[in-house]
Amino acid sequence: CFGILAGIGGGVICNGHLLLGKEGNAAEIGHGTVEPKSRVKCNCGAYGCWEAYSSGTGVKLRALDGLNEGKLNADKLLELVEKDMSKITAKEIFQAARMGDELSNKIVNDCIFFSKVGIGLVNNFYDCTSIYFGGAMMKDKEQILPPLIEQFKKDPLIYTINRPPKIKLTKFKDDIGLRGALVYAKYRLEQNKLIT
């Protein structure tokens, strides 16, 4: 299950067990590199992370950078936020993209493309049956999920060597991060009981 919120994080269940890895970061896929030659910097300090392209924070930062560069027209985005760049969120960027805003369209298309790459990597690593998404970015699921699902139906081997997973929306929506934290805490408590 993966959450696309301010960042991108996840949890992997394998044979009924939470897969954590030696440091507990086995599903921190948001910091996986999806664009090796990228100049897009992630909050973690690395360049080209999936999170830098497809999370709420990444989408917003790319819009602010794009506005500062001034290479692509962003009139519709600026109109939506009344020219107050501090009001820009992923919600306004997706809305501006639907209105034909050039900068916002570029950002949304990159968000979708790099999510395809990220999902492909997840599936290559874990050979998933299903991948569930949730979080604030999924409020724009009509713009994000259909292209992801369609690509894996149309030409799955572009992004993954394994059979494509079913891509679904979790019922937990914005609570996906909280639910994940609770599962992790419960798992850790159970592990401590077994050890002591």
N, C-alpha and C positions, 0 to 999 in steps of 0.2 A: 504494500500500500504506500503511495507516495503523496505527499502534500505539497502543493504549489501555492505558497503563501508569500510572505515577505522573502522567504528563502525556499529552497527545495530540499526536503528531507524525506526519509522513508523508514519503513520497517519491513523486514523479510521474514515470513513464516515458512519454515521448511519442515515437512513431516510433523506439523503441530508444535514446533519449537521456534522460538524467536531467535533468529540468527544475528549475533552481535559482533563476532570477530574478537580479536585479542584486546582491542582498546574500546570496544563498544560502538564503533563507527562503521560497521559493515554496510549499512545502507545510506551513508552520507553521499549519495550519488550526485547530489546537486553540485558537488565540487569536482566531479569528473570533467575532464577536458573534452568539449565537443567541437572546439575550433582551435587547433594547435597554433595557428599563425595569428591569432586574434590580438587586437589592441584593446579589447574590452576587458577592463579590470573588474574582478569580483571583489566583494567585501573581504574575502579571505586573503587577498593580496595577490592571488594568481590571476592569470589571464586565460580567457576562453572557457571558463566554467559554464556548465549548463545553467546554473543559477544566475549568472551574469546576463544571460539572454532571455530566460523564461520565467523568472520569479517576479513577483510584484515590485520588489526593490530594483531588480535588474532592468525591468521594463521602464520604470520611472527614471532611473539614472541615464539610460540610453536616450530617453526623450530630452532630458535636460542637456545632455551632451550635444544631441542633434540640434537643439534650439540654439545653443551657443555657437556651434559650427555654422549654422545658417545655410547649409547646402541644399536641404530639402524643404519644400513648402510645408508650413505647419499652421497656416491661417485658421483652419477649423479647430485644431487643438487649442490654440491661443484664444479663440472665440469662446470655446466651452469653459475655459478657466478665467475668462474676463481679463486676459493678458497678465494674470497673476501666477507666475510659474510655481509658487509655493503650493498652489491648489492642485497641481498635477498628480494624479495617481494612475494606476493601471486602468481603472474604470474609465477615466476620461480618454485615455489613449485608445482603448478598444472602441469607445463610442466615436471618437474622431476618425478612426480607421473605417468604421461603417459609413461615415459621411464622406469618405474619399480623401481624407487628409494624407498627403504624400509621406511625411515623416512617420506618422502613426502606422500607416500601412506597412512600411518597411520594418518597423519594430515588431508589429504583430506577425508578419510573415516570418521574420527571423525567430520569433518566439515559437511558432509552430514547427518550423524546420528543425530547430535545435532540440525541440522536445521529441521529434521523431528520432533524431540521432541518440538522444539520451535514453529513450525507451528501448531502442535497438541495443545499446550497450547493456542496459539492465537485463534484457532478455538473453544476450550473449553470455553474461556472467551467471545468471540464475536459471535460465531455461524455464521461464515462468508459464504457468497455466493461465493466470489472469494478473492484470495490473490494474489496481484501483486508484483513482485520483480523487482528491478533494482539496479543499482550501479556497481561499478568497479568489484566486485566479480562475477557478472553475465557475465563477458566476457568469463568465463569458464562455461557457461551455459550448454554445452554438458556434462560436468562432474557432474554438480550439479542438474539441473532440472529434467532430466529423472528419476534418482533414487527416487527423492521426489515424483514425479507424480505417478510413478509405485507403490511405497509403499502404497500410499493412495488408489490406485485402488485395489491392491492385498489384503491388510489386514488393512482397515482403523481404526478399533477399537483398534489397538495397541497404537495409538498415540492420538486419539480423540474420545470422546463419541458422538459427533455430526456428521452429514453427512459430509464427507470430502469436503472442498472447492475446487473450480477450482483453480489451481495454474498456473499463467501466468506471462509472462515477460512484464513489462510496456514499452510503446513506448518511455518513457523519458530517458531510459538507465542511463548514468552517471549523468544526470541532475536531478535525482530524489530528491536529497537533496535540491537543489536550488528551484525546483518546490514546494516541501513541505514547505519550508520557506516562499515562496511567498503566498501560500494558507493560511498559518497561519497568516501572516501579514495582508492580505486582510480580513480575518475573524475577527481579533482583531479590525481593523479599523471600520468594519461594526458594531461590538458589541458596540464600543464607541459611534457611531452615534445614536444607539438605546437608550443608557443610558442617553446621554446629551440632 
